Amino acid sequence: MDAAGNAWLDDELSGCSLADERLTKRLRKLLEQMEGAVGASIPLACQDWANTKAAYRFFSNDRIDESEILAGHFKATRSRFDASEGPVLVLQDTTELTYQREKPDLIGVTKSINSGKDKAGRLRKHTVCGLLMHSSLAVTLDGLPLGLAAVKFWTRANFKGTAALKRKINPTRVPIEQKESFRWLENLRQSDSLLADPDRCVHVGDRESDIYELFCLADDLGTHFLVRTCVDRLAGEGDHTIAAEINEVEPCGIHTVEVRHGKDAVETVEVELKYHRLRVLPPIGKQKHYRALTLTVLHAKERQEPVGRPKIDWKLITDLPVSSHAEAVEKLGWYALRWKIEVFHKILKSGCKAEDVKLRTAERLTRLLCVFCIVAWRVFWMTMVRRSAPDAEPGIALTPVEMQILDRMVPNQAADRATRPTLSTYLTKLARLGGYLARGKDPPPGNTVMWRGMTRLADIKLSVEIAGANCG
């Protein structure tokens, strides 16, 4: 295949140096194959036994560490971050990847769930085989994913005695380094070290990231955070809580938002906004080790009781100052972009079929998942760059050969014939290969039609190259 045909791989692998140059070449080959067959099995993506066997050997190689596979992508994320302007949101979240194996102990477990009752009426439990993945995705305020800044994989051995242990020990007194939630701090530290401009970064997380130690670490590093809070901490001099103080604050105004529920239902609702700067205290058991912080709390609450869906009631906490209604609305919009990390994980699972692979050990799976992470980012970037920079040159995403194929396969619509083809023009054609209809009132193409189009384009491109070689 033409080396220029996948020039984006040069950027993603320029900082990657595996133990052997042949391994680096194999990684490039795997990325090339999997980007051209998103969601396909390893044999289908590799096409023949020699390449399939080489892929399995790569994922079984104990000399390859997951951080080495992603090193080039992290460096490329830093380059895209440097080329961007303004604040960048670093979205953190955890996802579970579930597998069914005859020997689940080779992978580990993610959780314990109830599986009905036995004949005596006692609850039965079983553990779920799988891995957990905690990602930090850098995203611009336009929603363009710049790339991953940190990733952690782990698995659990078992849950024996966990419930009894929680009854004996107050979780707030356990050092953060001994908890799984320490990954939030590790990813924050790694992301800030990679991007090297902490003042531009705003680390965004859901209620699981409402961790006082994370707030202190962000303050130490000079970076920022925006977290959905679920803990009603002590405030002021310790004689009342955050909720009590924020309840005394008058609303700053009303904000109108669109809410989606069900498959197609969309409604416009009004939320009442409050914001307040206050002194927040650490947990009582940790006040000797952590200092009080001055933070901003935002509260967005739906005015009317809804029917058929949960009421909007967001409480956010941030170190960023908020001094007006417009700034409060802005911070709400930033938190709403947290959904982008969920979309990335959906592409990983539904697009790359990360839970359908048959590799037998946790180590092999994590190496494959690292490759999938780069492919999933590429799909997400191709979808979002069309929206954030529609008038850009198409060459930033496609090669001349790919554009020629798209012109041949998908003729220009009447509205595009008199204008210079743009990035939006060609990525719309790519989406149409994947089933996008491009009607006047259709929303912008999504990730599904984009990864289908990318796969079809790769097949057509290969056919063109084979036909050219035969004709030559």
Rosetta blueprint (number, residue, H / E / L):
1 M L
2 D L
3 A H
4 A H
5 G H
6 N H
7 A L
8 W H
9 L H
10 D H
11 D H
12 E H
13 L H
14 S L
15 G L
16 C L
17 S L
18 L L
19 A L
20 D L
21 E H
22 R H
23 L H
24 T H
25 K H
26 R H
27 L H
28 R H
29 K H
30 L H
31 L H
32 E H
33 Q H
34 M H
35 E H
36 G L
37 A L
38 V L
39 G L
40 A L
41 S L
42 I H
43 P H
44 L H
45 A H
46 C H
47 Q L
48 D L
49 W H
50 A H
51 N H
52 T H
53 K H
54 A H
55 A H
56 Y H
57 R H
58 F H
59 F H
60 S H
61 N L
62 D L
63 R L
64 I L
65 D L
66 E H
67 S H
68 E H
69 I H
70 L H
71 A H
72 G H
73 H H
74 F H
75 K H
76 A H
77 T H
78 R H
79 S H
80 R H
81 F H
82 D H
83 A H
84 S L
85 E L
86 G L
87 P L
88 V E
89 L E
90 V E
91 L E
92 Q E
93 D E
94 T E
95 T E
96 E E
97 L E
98 T E
99 Y L
100 Q L
101 R L
102 E L
103 K L
104 P H
105 D H
106 L H
107 I L
108 G L
109 V E
110 T E
111 K E
112 S E
113 I E
114 N E
115 S E
116 G E
117 K E
118 D L
119 K L
120 A L
121 G L
122 R L
123 L E
124 R E
125 K E
126 H E
127 T E
128 V E
129 C E
130 G E
131 L E
132 L E
133 M E
134 H E
135 S E
136 S E
137 L E
138 A E
139 V E
140 T E
141 L L
142 D L
143 G L
144 L L
145 P E
146 L E
147 G E
148 L E
149 A E
150 A E
151 V E
152 K E
153 F E
154 W E
155 T L
156 R E
157 A L
158 N L
159 F L
160 K L
161 G L
162 T H
163 A H
164 A H
165 L H
166 K H
167 R H
168 K H
169 I L
170 N L
171 P H
172 T H
173 R H
174 V L
175 P L
176 I H
177 E H
178 Q H
179 K L
180 E L
181 S L
182 F H
183 R H
184 W H
185 L H
186 E H
187 N H
188 L H
189 R H
190 Q H
191 S H
192 D H
193 S H
194 L H
195 L H
196 A L
197 D L
198 P H
199 D H
200 R H
201 C E
202 V E
203 H E
204 V E
205 G E
206 D L
207 R H
208 E H
209 S H
210 D L
211 I L
212 Y H
213 E H
214 L H
215 F H
216 C H
217 L H
218 A H
219 D H
220 D H
221 L H
222 G L
223 T L
224 H E
225 F E
226 L E
227 V E
228 R E
229 T L
230 C L
231 V L
232 D L
233 R L
234 L E
235 A E
236 G L
237 E L
238 G L
239 D L
240 H E
241 T E
242 I H
243 A H
244 A H
245 E H
246 I H
247 N H
248 E L
249 V L
250 E L
251 P L
252 C L
253 G E
254 I E
255 H E
256 T E
257 V E
258 E E
259 V E
260 R E
261 H E
262 G L
263 K L
264 D L
265 A E
266 V E
267 E E
268 T E
269 V E
270 E E
271 V E
272 E E
273 L E
274 K E
275 Y E
276 H E
277 R E
278 L E
279 R E
280 V E
281 L L
282 P L
283 P L
284 I H
285 G H
286 K H
287 Q L
288 K L
289 H L
290 Y L
291 R L
292 A L
293 L E
294 T E
295 L E
296 T E
297 V E
298 L E
299 H E
300 A E
301 K E
302 E E
303 R L
304 Q L
305 E L
306 P L
307 V L
308 G L
309 R L
310 P L
311 K L
312 I L
313 D E
314 W E
315 K E
316 L E
317 I E
318 T E
319 D L
320 L L
321 P L
322 V L
323 S L
324 S L
325 H H
326 A H
327 E H
328 A H
329 V H
330 E H
331 K H
332 L H
333 G H
334 W H
335 Y H
336 A H
337 L L
338 R L
339 W H
340 K H
341 I H
342 E H
343 V H
344 F H
345 H H
346 K H
347 I H
348 L H
349 K H
350 S H
351 G H
352 C L
353 K L
354 A L
355 E L
356 D L
357 V L
358 K L
359 L L
360 R L
361 T L
362 A H
363 E H
364 R H
365 L H
366 T H
367 R H
368 L H
369 L H
370 C H
371 V H
372 F H
373 C H
374 I H
375 V H
376 A H
377 W H
378 R H
379 V H
380 F H
381 W H
382 M H
383 T H
384 M H
385 V H
386 R H
387 R H
388 S H
389 A L
390 P L
391 D L
392 A L
393 E L
394 P H
395 G H
396 I H
397 A L
398 L L
399 T L
400 P H
401 V H
402 E H
403 M H
404 Q H
405 I H
406 L H
407 D H
408 R H
409 M H
410 V L
411 P L
412 N L
413 Q L
414 A H
415 A H
416 D H
417 R L
418 A L
419 T L
420 R L
421 P L
422 T L
423 L H
424 S H
425 T H
426 Y H
427 L H
428 T H
429 K H
430 L H
431 A H
432 R H
433 L H
434 G L
435 G L
436 Y L
437 L L
438 A L
439 R L
440 G L
441 K L
442 D L
443 P L
444 P L
445 P L
446 G L
447 N H
448 T H
449 V H
450 M H
451 W H
452 R H
453 G H
454 M H
455 T H
456 R H
457 L H
458 A H
459 D H
460 I H
461 K H
462 L H
463 S H
464 V H
465 E H
466 I H
467 A H
468 G H
469 A H
470 N H
471 C H
472 G L
